[in-house]
Amino acid sequence: MNNEKVRLTVRGKFITFEGIDGAGKSTHIESTASLIRSRGAEVVVTREPGGTPLGEKLRALLLSEPMHLETETLLMFAARREHLACVIEPALDRGVWVISDRFTDATRAYQGGGRGVDAAKIEQLARWVHPHTNPDLTLLFDLSREVAQARLTTSRTLDRFEQEQGNFHSLVRSEYLKLAQAEPSRFRVIDASLTQEKIKKLLEKIIITI
């Protein structure tokens, strides 16, 4: 009998940041990663769409080129499958924590809530693309459309999602809040109108509990 002890690697934690454009979530991603690193864990910070060479090419198309709403949804999941296979799942299996700026909740909110894509189709794609990989924690930065729009910088060209008019962003926000209400154990809703320092302290309290 082989008495050699086998070291089992504890799977890493998967954290996602979500919110409408201009909510300010990206500002807090690196500080959250630094906090986790200070606790002795390795962290990979990534984003969607993107995160891989192919994903970044798809991101460029998705953020700039007009397309059918179902084509948009399928490309989001194509980029996500590559992201999962090349970055997210290997890192988690090694015990590395992963922080992603957006994941499937963004598709549910933007393509589902904002564009009106059938939720059943989105869930079917989610079950196919990542049946066993879902966030352990989702931080939803919630902010009114008016304040978020005012925050968007005018020093660069806005992408086609940021340029959406009418009630698009309100619909996206509403869908995000519905998702959070449906899964309160996974979501933490952050009042993104708070100061950066207050949000940072709030995130610190949340992170030390997982």
Residue pairs with C-beta under 8 A, 6 or more apart in sequence:
9 93
9 94
9 95
10 95
11 92
11 93
11 95
12 41
12 42
12 91
12 92
12 93
12 94
12 95
12 96
12 97
12 98
13 41
13 92
13 97
13 98
13 136
13 137
13 210
14 88
14 92
14 97
14 98
14 100
14 133
14 134
14 135
14 136
14 137
15 32
15 97
15 98
15 99
15 100
15 135
15 136
15 137
15 138
15 139
15 210
16 99
16 100
16 101
16 102
16 103
16 105
16 135
16 137
16 138
16 139
17 25
17 26
17 28
17 29
17 99
17 100
17 101
17 102
17 138
17 139
17 141
18 25
18 102
18 103
18 105
18 106
18 109
18 138
18 139
18 140
18 141
18 176
19 25
19 140
19 141
19 142
19 143
19 176
19 190
19 192
20 109
20 143
20 145
20 148
20 169
20 172
20 173
20 176
21 148
21 152
21 161
21 162
21 169
22 143
22 147
22 148
22 149
22 150
22 151
22 152
22 162
23 141
23 142
23 143
23 148
23 151
23 192
24 141
24 143
24 151
24 192
24 196
24 199
25 101
25 139
25 141
25 192
26 101
27 196
28 141
28 196
28 199
28 200
28 203
29 45
29 99
29 101
30 45
31 200
31 203
32 99
32 139
32 203
32 207
33 43
33 45
33 99
35 203
35 204
35 207
36 43
36 97
36 99
36 207
37 43
39 208
41 96
41 97
42 94
42 95
42 96
42 97
43 96
43 97
43 98
43 99
44 87
44 88
44 91
44 96
44 97
44 98
44 99
45 99
45 100
45 101
46 83
46 87
46 88
46 98
46 99
46 100
46 101
47 100
47 101
47 102
48 55
48 76
48 79
48 80
48 83
48 100
48 101
48 102
48 103
48 106
49 55
49 58
49 59
49 62
49 63
49 75
49 76
49 79
49 80
49 102
50 56
50 58
50 59
50 79
50 83
51 79
51 82
51 83
51 86
51 87
51 88
51 100
52 79
52 82
52 83
52 86
52 87
54 79
54 82
55 79
55 82
55 83
58 75
58 78
58 79
59 79
61 67
61 75
62 72
62 75
62 76
62 79
63 159
63 160
63 161
64 159
64 160
65 160
66 160
67 75
69 111
69 115
69 116
69 117
70 117
70 121
72 111
72 115
73 107
73 111
73 115
73 117
73 121
73 122
73 125
74 125
76 106
76 107
76 111
77 107
77 125
77 126
77 129
80 103
80 104
80 107
80 129
80 130
81 129
81 130
83 100
84 129
84 130
84 133
87 98
88 98
88 100
88 133
89 133
91 97
91 98
92 98
92 133
100 135
103 135
103 138
104 122
104 126
104 129
104 130
104 134
105 135
105 138
105 140
105 176
105 179
107 122
107 126
108 119
108 122
108 175
108 179
109 172
109 173
109 175
109 176
109 179
110 161
110 172
111 117
111 122
112 118
112 119
112 122
112 175
113 171
113 172
113 174
113 175
113 176
113 178
114 164
114 168
114 169
114 171
114 172
114 175
134 186
135 186
136 186
136 210
137 186
137 188
137 206
137 210
138 180
138 183
138 186
138 187
138 188
139 187
139 188
139 190
139 203
139 206
140 176
140 177
140 179
140 180
140 187
140 188
140 189
140 190
141 190
141 192
142 173
142 176
142 177
142 189
142 190
142 191
142 192
143 151
143 173
143 192
143 193
144 173
144 193
145 169
145 170
145 173
147 193
148 169
148 192
149 169
152 158
152 162
177 189
179 187
180 187
180 189
188 206
190 199
190 202
190 203
191 199
192 199
194 202
